[in-house]
Amino acid sequence: MVELLAPAGNFISLRAVLENGADAVYFGLDDYNMRANAKNFSLNDLSEVSKIASEYGAKTYLCTNIILNERLASELESNLEKISESEIDGLILSDIGLIEDTVSHGLEAHVSVQENVTNSYTLKTLAKLGAKRAILSRELSLKEITDIAQKSPIETEIFIHGAICMAISGRCFLSYGLYGRSANCGDCLQPCRKNWTLTYEEGDDNVINFSDVEDETFVVAGSDDGSYRTNFFSPKDMCMIEYIPELMKSGVASFKIEGRARSPDYGAMVTGIYRQAIDDYVKDPLNYTVKDEWMDELTSVFNRGFDTNFYFNTPFETSEDNQSKYIKKDIGQVVNYYNKVKAAELRIWDDLKLGDKIIIQGQTTGSITHTIDSMQIEGVSVDEVNKGCNVAIAIAQKVRENDFVYKLVERNVDD
């Protein structure tokens, strides 16, 4: 059975992805991972992370995948004993020099995508060093992945959903060159996502398409000042929900969802959809079908549009900003939850009505998406309520005092 590996940027996200079926979680440690701008976890948090994951029978992988200078490598090596004592299962390493030390402390060594593993020969060498798994390069096709996985002496892992970097396996110097903030040290400011301006010194400026494919979607838009604007550095997000059978047959051990810097509801939604898809295929592979609602749900959370990256061809489509159908509006907080009647009391600072879709998030609750189908004020059923009051809503899943409440508001096309 393939492992579904989900991201956790904080304790709320951790609970959210586990509640939605993650077999394993990966998360960052302050100062040592590729998401320096996410909340991440401290060394003292790791035992609690392990404890929570064990409630779900899930494995835990700690990201230590930045480029390590001598000081950071030494610090990480000195912390391996404490990491091991926390009962974390393994480390995701971008530096093969720490594989032996990691394994000697009873931890699994997983080699990061930053190492750009693209063939079985590298995997054989990593096996000799003691690595248990390697995350394969994002630039490989599905055919290449299948060939490599079937020859590999260790487990292989691939990304199946989420943001894609413009650079080879994430090795990029654009942020560092512009701002002195290194992507390779987890501090990328993502200048590639901005709208860039092109100017031409000579040549035919009527040529505004550089794609060599027939479907001309790589458009450079003309501007009033005579320049051209484009998002050519910013690829669409990867989405492989329509190709679960092909992925399952590849022989890969783990399917990875990108998104440690994204919100808990994103992690919950994406993990839950891929959990359904994988389980449906395992249950009845011959009659497996892709459900239309899966893509509808995936487009409801943050995304830059979807592509299949390098799995089937060279990606050429560019993205802009968030393409999700909804925005998430902060509207209230949970006051109490009544177990006997399965109802939550909310304090709201925005209007709410029957049919509204809300998200409730908390460190123990995780992230729950719920459509309002019953509301009461002082025991009287109501169809809508105004901001500034407390309202009881029927909700079967337990929520907790001080959980955050958000309302999903349909995005204006001009937003």
Buried (B, 14 or more C-beta within 10 A) or exposed (E): EBBBBBBBBBBBBBBBBBBBBBBBBBBBBEBBBBBBBBBBBEEEBBBEBBEBBEEBEBBBBBBBBBBBEEEBBEEBBEBBEBBBEBBBBBBBBBBBEBBEBBBEBEBBBBBBBBBBBBBBEBBEEBBEBBBBBBBBBBBBBBEBBBBBBEBBEBBBBBBBBBBBBBBEBBBBEBBBEEEEBBBBBBBBBBBBBEEBEBEEEEEEEEEBEEBEEEEEEBBBEBEEEEBBBBBBBBBBBBBBBEBBEBBBEBBBBBBBBBBBBBBBBBBBBBBBBBBBBBEBBEEEEEEBEBEEEBBEBBBBBBBBBBBBBBBBEEBBBBBEBBBBEBBBEEBBBBBBBEEEEEBBBBBBEBEBEBEBBBBBBBBEBBBBBBEBEEBBEEEEEBEEBEEEBBBBBBBEBEBBEEBBBBBBBEBEEEE
